[in-house]
Amino acid sequence: MIENASEELKHIESLLPQTDFEIYLSHNKKDGLEIAARYLPDLILFFFSDGQTDIELLKTICGDDTTSHLPLIVISNESSFEQQRAVMELGAEDYLPLFTLGKSLLSSVKKRFEKLVNMKTRLNKELDTFDEFTSRSRNDDHILVKIGTKLKLVKFTEMVCVIAMKEYSKIITKDNCKIIVRKSLRNWTKILPKNLFLRIHRATIINLDCIDKIVRTNERTYTVHLKYIEETFDFSHRYANIMRHTFPT
Protein backbone atom coordinates (compact mmCIF):
# COMPACT_ATOMS: atom_id res chain seq x y z
CA MET A 1 0.00 0.00 0.00
CA ILE A 2 1.47 3.33 -1.07
CA GLU A 3 0.67 6.05 1.45
CA ASN A 4 1.97 8.47 4.04
CA ALA A 5 1.00 7.86 7.68
CA SER A 6 -2.75 8.48 8.22
CA GLU A 7 -5.58 7.28 10.43
CA GLU A 8 -7.46 5.93 7.43
CA LEU A 9 -4.84 3.23 6.95
CA LYS A 10 -5.94 1.34 10.06
CA HIS A 11 -9.48 1.23 8.69
CA ILE A 12 -8.34 0.11 5.23
CA GLU A 13 -6.08 -2.60 6.66
CA SER A 14 -8.85 -3.93 8.89
CA LEU A 15 -11.07 -4.58 5.86
CA LEU A 16 -8.61 -7.07 4.33
CA PRO A 17 -8.29 -10.36 6.26
CA GLN A 18 -4.71 -10.94 7.39
CA THR A 19 -5.23 -14.67 6.82
CA ASP A 20 -5.86 -14.07 3.10
CA PHE A 21 -3.45 -11.24 2.31
CA GLU A 22 0.04 -10.11 3.17
CA ILE A 23 -0.33 -6.34 3.58
CA TYR A 24 2.61 -3.96 3.68
CA LEU A 25 2.31 -0.23 4.31
CA SER A 26 5.06 1.92 2.89
CA HIS A 27 6.85 4.49 5.05
CA ASN A 28 5.86 7.21 2.58
CA LYS A 29 4.79 7.47 -1.04
CA LYS A 30 8.32 7.92 -2.34
CA ASP A 31 9.38 4.68 -0.65
CA GLY A 32 6.19 3.00 -1.84
CA LEU A 33 6.92 3.80 -5.48
CA GLU A 34 10.47 2.49 -5.28
CA ILE A 35 9.48 -0.64 -3.37
CA ALA A 36 6.76 -1.36 -5.94
CA ALA A 37 9.26 -0.98 -8.81
CA ARG A 38 11.85 -3.23 -7.17
CA TYR A 39 9.67 -5.92 -5.56
CA LEU A 40 6.62 -6.02 -7.87
CA PRO A 41 3.74 -6.65 -5.43
CA ASP A 42 0.67 -8.50 -6.65
CA LEU A 43 -1.45 -5.37 -6.21
CA ILE A 44 -1.02 -1.69 -5.30
CA LEU A 45 -3.47 0.22 -3.12
CA PHE A 46 -2.85 3.94 -3.55
CA PHE A 47 -4.45 6.37 -1.10
CA PHE A 48 -5.17 9.57 -3.04
CA SER A 49 -4.84 12.57 -0.74
CA ASP A 50 -2.77 15.27 -2.40
CA GLY A 51 -4.34 16.51 -5.64
CA GLN A 52 -1.95 17.18 -8.52
CA THR A 53 1.02 15.70 -6.64
CA ASP A 54 -0.72 12.32 -6.46
CA ILE A 55 -1.73 12.58 -10.11
CA GLU A 56 1.94 12.86 -11.01
CA LEU A 57 2.77 9.85 -8.82
CA LEU A 58 0.04 7.82 -10.53
CA LYS A 59 1.45 8.85 -13.91
CA THR A 60 4.78 7.42 -12.79
CA ILE A 61 3.24 4.11 -11.69
CA CYS A 62 1.08 3.70 -14.80
CA GLY A 63 3.68 5.00 -17.23
CA ASP A 64 6.70 3.00 -16.07
CA ASP A 65 7.35 -0.29 -17.85
CA THR A 66 8.24 -1.94 -14.53
CA THR A 67 5.01 -1.09 -12.68
CA SER A 68 2.45 -0.37 -15.40
CA HIS A 69 1.24 -4.00 -15.43
CA LEU A 70 0.58 -4.13 -11.66
CA PRO A 71 -3.11 -4.01 -10.64
CA LEU A 72 -3.80 -0.57 -9.15
CA ILE A 73 -6.71 0.42 -6.92
CA VAL A 74 -7.02 4.08 -5.94
CA ILE A 75 -8.72 4.95 -2.66
CA SER A 76 -9.77 8.55 -2.08
CA ASN A 77 -11.27 10.53 0.79
CA GLU A 78 -13.28 12.41 -1.83
CA SER A 79 -16.11 11.33 -4.09
CA SER A 80 -15.27 13.35 -7.18
CA PHE A 81 -16.30 12.27 -10.68
CA GLU A 82 -13.52 14.41 -12.20
CA GLN A 83 -10.92 12.81 -9.93
CA GLN A 84 -12.27 9.35 -10.68
CA ARG A 85 -12.07 9.91 -14.45
CA ALA A 86 -8.55 11.32 -14.13
CA VAL A 87 -7.14 8.30 -12.28
CA MET A 88 -9.04 5.76 -14.39
CA GLU A 89 -7.76 7.36 -17.60
CA LEU A 90 -4.22 7.08 -16.25
CA GLY A 91 -4.65 3.31 -15.89
CA ALA A 92 -6.08 2.56 -12.43
CA GLU A 93 -8.33 -0.49 -12.43
CA ASP A 94 -10.68 0.79 -9.76
CA TYR A 95 -11.46 3.98 -7.82
CA LEU A 96 -13.06 3.66 -4.39
CA PRO A 97 -14.27 6.58 -2.27
CA LEU A 98 -13.38 6.06 1.36
CA PHE A 99 -16.98 5.79 2.56
CA THR A 100 -17.67 2.83 0.20
CA LEU A 101 -14.75 0.68 1.33
CA GLY A 102 -16.74 -1.46 3.74
CA LYS A 103 -18.82 -2.77 0.86
CA SER A 104 -16.38 -2.55 -2.02
CA LEU A 105 -12.73 -2.97 -1.06
CA LEU A 106 -12.53 -6.71 -0.39
CA SER A 107 -14.60 -7.50 -3.47
CA SER A 108 -12.46 -5.26 -5.68
CA VAL A 109 -9.20 -6.72 -4.39
CA LYS A 110 -10.41 -10.29 -4.93
CA LYS A 111 -11.46 -9.47 -8.49
CA ARG A 112 -8.01 -8.05 -9.27
CA PHE A 113 -6.35 -11.19 -7.91
CA GLU A 114 -8.69 -13.43 -9.89
CA LYS A 115 -7.84 -11.46 -13.02
CA LEU A 116 -4.11 -11.76 -12.24
CA VAL A 117 -4.36 -15.52 -11.67
CA ASN A 118 -6.26 -15.96 -14.94
CA MET A 119 -3.68 -13.91 -16.80
CA LYS A 120 -0.81 -15.95 -15.33
CA THR A 121 -2.57 -19.21 -16.22
CA ARG A 122 -3.05 -18.06 -19.81
CA LEU A 123 0.54 -16.89 -20.15
CA ASN A 124 1.86 -20.10 -18.61
CA LYS A 125 0.16 -22.02 -21.39
CA GLU A 126 1.81 -19.82 -24.00
CA LEU A 127 5.28 -19.56 -22.52
CA ASP A 128 7.80 -22.16 -21.45
CA THR A 129 8.70 -20.10 -18.39
CA PHE A 130 7.11 -17.37 -16.35
CA ASP A 131 10.30 -16.33 -14.59
CA GLU A 132 10.57 -12.92 -16.21
CA PHE A 133 7.19 -11.80 -14.92
CA THR A 134 7.65 -13.04 -11.38
CA SER A 135 11.32 -12.19 -10.88
CA ARG A 136 12.34 -9.74 -8.17
CA SER A 137 14.96 -7.09 -8.66
CA ARG A 138 18.35 -7.53 -7.04
CA ASN A 139 18.78 -5.88 -3.68
CA ASP A 140 22.51 -5.23 -3.85
CA ASP A 141 22.15 -1.49 -3.35
CA HIS A 142 19.61 -1.29 -0.53
CA ILE A 143 17.95 -3.00 2.39
CA LEU A 144 14.21 -3.23 2.97
CA VAL A 145 13.26 -2.72 6.63
CA LYS A 146 10.04 -2.63 8.60
CA ILE A 147 9.27 0.37 10.80
CA GLY A 148 6.30 -0.75 12.86
CA THR A 149 4.00 -2.22 10.22
CA LYS A 150 5.42 -0.17 7.35
CA LEU A 151 8.18 -0.83 4.86
CA LYS A 152 11.05 1.55 4.21
CA LEU A 153 13.63 1.15 1.49
CA VAL A 154 17.05 2.28 2.73
CA LYS A 155 19.72 2.74 0.07
CA PHE A 156 23.26 1.97 1.12
CA THR A 157 24.39 5.35 -0.18
CA GLU A 158 22.00 7.05 2.28
CA MET A 159 23.45 5.24 5.30
CA VAL A 160 25.96 7.19 7.40
CA CYS A 161 26.90 4.37 9.76
CA VAL A 162 25.83 1.07 11.31
CA ILE A 163 26.23 0.50 15.05
CA ALA A 164 26.10 -2.91 16.73
CA MET A 165 23.47 -3.59 19.42
CA LYS A 166 24.10 -7.25 20.33
CA GLU A 167 22.12 -9.31 17.81
CA TYR A 168 20.58 -6.11 16.48
CA SER A 169 22.12 -3.08 14.82
CA LYS A 170 21.21 0.57 14.42
CA ILE A 171 21.34 2.31 11.05
CA ILE A 172 21.69 6.10 10.97
CA THR A 173 20.81 7.69 7.62
CA LYS A 174 21.71 11.04 6.11
CA ASP A 175 18.32 12.47 7.11
CA ASN A 176 19.10 11.41 10.72
CA CYS A 177 16.61 8.55 10.69
CA LYS A 178 17.59 5.88 13.24
CA ILE A 179 16.42 2.38 12.40
CA ILE A 180 16.89 -0.77 14.50
CA VAL A 181 17.16 -4.01 12.52
CA ARG A 182 17.80 -7.61 13.48
CA LYS A 183 21.14 -7.99 11.72
CA SER A 184 24.63 -8.45 13.13
CA LEU A 185 27.63 -6.42 11.97
CA ARG A 186 29.13 -9.60 10.57
CA ASN A 187 26.14 -9.91 8.25
CA TRP A 188 26.42 -6.24 7.34
CA THR A 189 30.02 -6.72 6.24
CA LYS A 190 28.83 -9.37 3.79
CA ILE A 191 26.31 -7.16 2.00
CA LEU A 192 27.67 -3.60 2.21
CA PRO A 193 29.91 -2.57 -0.71
CA LYS A 194 33.53 -2.73 0.43
CA ASN A 195 34.51 0.30 -1.62
CA LEU A 196 31.99 2.45 0.27
CA PHE A 197 31.96 1.12 3.85
CA LEU A 198 34.73 0.54 6.37
CA ARG A 199 34.54 -1.26 9.68
CA ILE A 200 36.42 0.81 12.25
CA HIS A 201 35.46 -1.03 15.42
CA ARG A 202 33.84 -4.34 16.31
CA ALA A 203 30.70 -2.27 16.91
CA THR A 204 30.88 0.31 14.11
CA ILE A 205 30.81 0.49 10.31
CA ILE A 206 31.00 3.88 8.59
CA ASN A 207 30.24 5.20 5.11
CA LEU A 208 33.53 6.52 3.68
CA ASP A 209 31.71 9.17 1.66
CA CYS A 210 30.28 10.57 4.90
CA ILE A 211 33.63 11.24 6.59
CA ASP A 212 33.99 14.89 7.56
CA LYS A 213 37.39 14.63 9.24
CA ILE A 214 39.62 12.15 11.02
CA VAL A 215 41.55 13.21 14.10
CA ARG A 216 44.52 11.26 15.43
CA THR A 217 43.80 10.56 19.10
CA ASN A 218 47.22 9.13 19.83
CA GLU A 219 49.89 7.20 17.99
CA ARG A 220 47.76 4.10 17.74
CA THR A 221 44.21 5.24 17.02
CA TYR A 222 41.90 7.87 15.55
CA THR A 223 38.52 9.51 16.02
CA VAL A 224 36.28 10.00 12.99
CA HIS A 225 33.76 12.84 12.60
CA LEU A 226 30.96 12.11 10.17
CA LYS A 227 28.77 14.42 8.14
CA TYR A 228 25.05 14.65 8.94
CA ILE A 229 25.39 13.49 12.58
CA GLU A 230 27.04 14.89 15.70
CA GLU A 231 28.19 11.59 17.16
CA THR A 232 31.87 10.70 16.74
CA PHE A 233 33.44 7.25 16.65
CA ASP A 234 36.83 5.89 17.68
CA PHE A 235 38.84 3.38 15.71
CA SER A 236 39.77 0.36 17.74
CA HIS A 237 43.46 -0.57 17.78
CA ARG A 238 42.76 -3.49 15.49
CA TYR A 239 40.96 -1.43 12.87
CA ALA A 240 43.30 1.54 13.25
CA ASN A 241 45.86 -0.52 11.33
CA ILE A 242 43.34 -0.82 8.50
CA MET A 243 42.77 2.90 8.83
CA ARG A 244 46.45 3.66 8.40
CA HIS A 245 46.57 1.64 5.21
CA THR A 246 43.30 3.13 3.90
CA PHE A 247 44.20 6.74 4.74
CA PRO A 248 47.98 6.93 4.99
CA THR A 249 49.25 10.04 6.72
N, C-alpha and C positions, 0 to 999 in steps of 0.2 A: 504494500500500500504506500503510495507516494503522498506524503503530507507533512506539514509542520505540526508541532504539538498542538492539540486542541481537545476540548472536552468531547466533541462529537465522535472522536475516534473510539472511545470506550463503548459508545452506543453501537457504532458500526461493527466493531469487533464482536460484540455480544450477539449479533444477529447471525453470525456464521459459526456453526458448531465446530469446536476445536477438535472433535473426534473425526471430522470429515475433511478439514482443511488445515494446512500449515500456514499461519498468517504471520507476516513480518511487517512491522511498521518502520518506515525509514526515519532516520534522525531529522532530516529536512528534505525538501523537494530536490535540492541539488544532489544530495546523496542518493535519493530515490532513483533519479534518472540514471546516474552512473551505475548503481547496483543493477538496475533493470537491464542496461546495455551489456553488462559483464556477465550476469548470472541467468538472464533469460527466464524469468518466472513464468508460470503457466498462465497467469492473468494479472493485470494491473488494475487496481482501484485508485483512481485519482480524485482527491477531494478538491473541488474547484472553489477557491475562496478569494482570488486576487485579480479579478478582471483581466485586463490585457496581458499582465505578466503571466498568468496561467494559460492564456491562449498561446503565447509564444512557447511555453513549455510543452503544451500539447502538440504544437507544430513540430517540435523537436522529436517527440516520441513517435508521431505518426509519419514523419518524413525521413527518419533515419532507417537505413536498410536493416540495421541490427534489431530494432525494436518495432518496426512498423507492422510486423506480422503478429505481435502479441495481442491477445484479446484485451480490450481497454473499456472499462466502465467508469464513467464520470459521475461523481456524486456532488451535488451542489446544495448550498443552503438557500438558494433562490429557486423560484419556479418561473423561469423566464423563457418564453418561446424563442426569442432572439438568441439567447445564450445556448439553448438546446440545439438550434439549427447550426450555430457556429461550430460547436464541438462535434456534432454528428457529421458535418461536411468535412471536418478535418480527418475523420476516420474512426471516431469512437463508435463502439458497437451498441452502447446503451447510455442513456442519460437519466439519472434518478434524482429527483428532488429529495431533500433530506426527510421530509415528512411522509414520504411514500415508502421508506426503506423497510419498515416492518412487514409490508405486504410484498414488496418487489425484489429486495436485494438477493435473498437466498435463491429465488427462482431464476433471476437473471444470471447469477454466478453459475448455477447448475447448467443452464442452457449453453453458456459459453464453454464450459468444460465438455459437455456432450458434443458440441460442434468441433472442439479441438480433438477429441478422441476419434470422431468420425473422420476428420481430415487426416490424422495420423494413420488410421487403418487403411484409408484409400491410398495414401502415399506409400505405405509399406508394401502394398500389393504391386505398386509400379516401380519401386526402387529396390535394389539389392540390399541397401543399408539405409538406416535413418540417422546415422551418427552425426551428420552435418547439422541437422535441425536441433538435435538434443544436446550437442556439445556445449560445454561451459568454457568461458574464456580462461586463460591462464591467470593465476593470481601472483605472478612473480614481481609485481610492483606495488602491492598493497596487502592489507589484511582487513578482513571483514569482522567487525566486533559488534556485540550486543550491548546497548546501553539501556538497562531496564528491559523493556519488551521491544525496543527499536534497534534497527540495524544502522551502523555507521561504517562507511568505507573510509579507511585511513590509508592514504598513500605513504609509502616509505619516505618520499621526499619531503613530506610535511611533518615528519617526526623529528623532534629535537634530540630526544634521548629516551632510553629505556632503563628503568631502575628496578632491580630485583626486590621482590617482597615474598621470600620463601618460595612456595610453589607458584605464586602469582608474580606479575610484574606490572609496573606502572608506565604507561606511555605518556609523554608530554609532547604536545604538538605545537606548531608555530603560532596557533591562535590561543595558546595557553589552555587547551583542553586537556584534562587529566583523565586517563582511562585505565581502569584496572582490568587485566585479562589473565586468564589461567594459562600462562605460558612461562616456562623457565627461561633464563638467559641463555642456557645451552641451546634450547630450541630456537631462540632468536638468532643466535650466531649462524644457524644453518640456513635461515631464510633471508636475512638481511644482506643486501649487496656489499661485498667486502671492499669495494672501491669507494663506498659512501659512509660506512659505519666502522667505528673502531671501539673495541672493548678496552676500557682504561682501568677497570677494577673488576673484581669478581661480581660486583653488584651494579655495574654501570656500563652502558654502551652509549656512545655519542655519535651524532651526525657530524661528519667532518665539515660539511658545508655550513654548519651552524656555529662553528668556532669563532668567537669574537677575539679572544686573546688567550695565550698560555703563559703562565707566570711560573718561573722556577722557584719552588719552595725551598729546596736545599739542593745539595749536589746529587741526590738520588731520586728526587721526585718533582712533580709539577702540579699546579692547580689550573684547571681549564675554566674559562668564563665563556658561556654560550650566549648567542643572540636569542632574543625573544623571551628569555626567562632570567630571573635574578639569581637563582640557585647556582652555586659553583660546585665543582667536583674535583677531587684529588685523584691523581694516578696512584695506583698501588706500586710498590717497588717492582713487582713482577712485570706489570704492564708499562712501567716507566721505561724499561729497556726497549720495549716495542716503540714507545713514544720517541725515544732518541733516534731510532732508526727511521721512523716515519717523518719526524720533523728534526733533522739534524741541526744543531746550533753551534 
